Amino acid sequence: MEKVRAHVVIDGRVQGVCYRLDARRAALERGVEGWVRNLPDGRVEAVLEGDEADVKSMVKWCKAGPPLSRVTDVSLNWGPYTGEFGGFEITFVR
């Protein structure tokens, strides 16, 4: 199966609703590696890597989000798989 990388930025009511925690859980359930973080402007950003079907499933999850979120837009960019991650982490903007 082909390995892929997706960079997503999620807009809407996505901070203060456990989006990152639930995204991490969803990614681990799918075997997707990468990271997720809050952005200062209220959006959430994530990089997702893994088998194409698993990453596509995760992108679909990002469009819905956890129950308390209200996703209004997801920007999606595909890139080359790097294999740089060893799990899925919640990170922070520096």
Summary of the structure (lengths in Angstrom):
residues: 94
radius of gyration: 12.0
end to end distance: 34.6
largest distance: 36.2
contacts: 278
relative contact order: 0.35
helix: 27%
strand: 40%
